Amino acid sequence: MTTTRTARTFQLTARPTGFPTSDLFSLIETPVPAPGPGEALVENLQLSVDPYHREEMDGGWELDTPLEGRAVGRVVASHDPGLAEGDLVFHRHGWRTHALVTAGVFGTRRLPSYEGVPLTAHLSILGGTGLTAYVAVTRTLEFRAGQDLFVSAAAGGVGTAVGRIARLLGARRIVGSAGSAAKVARLTADLGFDAAFDYHDGPIGELLAGAAPDGLDAAVDNVGGDHLEGAISAMREYGRIAWVGAIAQYHCAGNPPAAPRNLYDVVEKSLRIEGVLVRNHRDAQGELEALLVPHLRSGRITPEVTVLDGIERTVDGFLGMLRGENTGKMLIRTGA
Ligand SMILES: NC(=O)c1ccc[n+]([C@@H]2O[C@H](COP(=O)([O-])OP(=O)(O)OC[C@H]3O[C@@H](n4cnc5c(N)ncnc54)[C@H](OP(=O)(O)O)[C@@H]3O)[C@@H](O)[C@H]2O)c1
């Protein structure tokens, strides 16, 4: 049985110009819906807020309609033969307290039961964030033990997961960039990085050359613009760059940061730059879990997350993540 009678759901009421603001969202209250034939009612426990939501605000998400986003929750009533009351599920009806789901539809799947693995892992290092990191490192970079790697936005969800995965795969030197001295300190003290720098402290190329004076074999770029340019300049011959995101340009519609000015170095150094889209690699989920679950159980790895409590904090969490207020994956806890 559901524990509350009112469902709360975020909607977008207008589109942003530049950096989004909280007044573009409204939190709608309705009675908790009843599941119809083939449906289950889920009480959401954790919601994911992601950089791609910023892009959805420009046109992907419809106005005045419940928003899409990753979530995990517990089935509280079910007319779906594939889901039973009490099951923990992953689905994409986030940004709300309650959702009607159907197994196999819109990403809905029962979560595997991994004793000793916290629920936060399923929206962070075992979720789309960790899968992005895993496929960037293993499939795009074909990363090998003994190689040196740079990751930008290193203290975020994908960045921290890249650091963990590259270390497990035998990385020699892992270098990260982040937006504050506190994050830089955490990267080297707690998160397995050998060196890190604050990208506000000077030209990225110079900062990266200082942190990786002998060059790099591989990079995962989450930022674009000058970070991608810096990665190209630090690459050794035959280096590989997995281009995962461009968070520096998501609010700059029509006026993105300059493209790397050193693109011809890709030819001079026989580099490979390849884009990564996690939705093309769903088949790697089993591999990701096989690699990480034993380390999550043993405590060698813990999910790195920043958690805000309460559905009403969802927009704060989303905007805070875009501003860099998170370390690891930004999550909203809506239940226990
Ligand atoms: N291709 C795919 O399939 C896929 C899947 C998932 C994510 N992504 C991309 O991966 C990147 C990271 O995503 P995430 O979910 O892990 O988010 P995240 O890194 O946890 O959070 C975003 C981070 O971006 C940094 N940031 C914000 N504005 C910046 C700027 N102008 N320059 C440099 N850094 C900036 C902030 O950290 P600082 O404090 O360090 O600035 C912030 O914490 C994003 O670009 C996202 O779009 C792509």
The ligand as an ORCA input file, in Angstrom:
! r2SCAN-3c Opt
* xyz 0 1
  N      26.980     10.953    -23.876
  C      26.234     10.372    -22.934
  O      25.565      9.359    -23.163
  C      26.231     10.985    -21.562
  C      25.647     10.326    -20.475
  C      25.741     10.925    -19.204
  C      26.371     12.151    -19.061
  N      26.901     12.756    -20.157
  C      27.623     14.032    -20.052
  O      28.673     13.842    -19.135
  C      28.933     15.076    -18.474
  C      28.865     14.853    -16.972
  O      27.559     14.427    -16.634
  P      27.202     14.015    -15.121
  O      25.818     13.510    -15.116
  O      28.284     13.187    -14.574
  O      27.191     15.448    -14.407
  P      28.159     15.887    -13.234
  O      29.544     15.880    -13.756
  O      27.857     15.103    -12.033
  O      27.650     17.370    -12.959
  C      27.951     18.385    -13.852
  C      29.295     19.022    -13.477
  O      29.734     19.814    -14.557
  C      30.643     20.790    -14.072
  N      30.446     22.023    -14.837
  C      29.354     22.811    -14.923
  N      29.565     23.839    -15.752
  C      30.847     23.719    -16.200
  C      31.676     24.486    -17.087
  N      31.222     25.595    -17.690
  N      32.941     24.061    -17.300
  C      33.420     22.947    -16.692
  N      32.693     22.181    -15.842
  C      31.413     22.565    -15.610
  C      30.315     20.985    -12.578
  O      31.456     20.612    -11.831
  P      32.661     21.655    -11.509
  O      32.441     22.103    -10.108
  O      33.866     20.808    -11.676
  O      32.555     22.791    -12.495
  C      29.189     19.990    -12.308
  O      29.323     19.316    -11.078
  C      27.920     16.069    -19.010
  O      28.491     16.786    -20.067
  C      26.805     15.176    -19.525
  O      26.041     15.790    -20.523
  C      26.838     12.207    -21.397
*
